[in-house]
Amino acid sequence: MAAFGFVFVMLPCVAIAGFTCFAACRAQRHPAFKLLAGVCLTVALAAALAPVGVMAWLMTIKPG
């Protein structure tokens, strides 16, 4: 059950933090922040889409 809590509670929180980091880094002028923004966006998208992937995987499991 802890794994489900991680996937469906913690990963969306990580996604929100990642999108916030992306927006903050994009607002900076230094080119290094543009690269960091790409990393933040990648992490945020992976964290946001992981619960969707788990739900799709769970739908394919046949009961019994």
C-alpha angles and dihedrals in degrees: 000000000000089000091056090049090053094048098043101033111024100039094055088050090051089049092054091049090047094052089048090051089049092053093046093049093047090056092059122092101216114099092228089066090055089059091046089051089058091051091049091049092050093050092045094050092048091049092046095048098043094080089050090053092048091051091050090049092049091052090059094056111099115220120242 
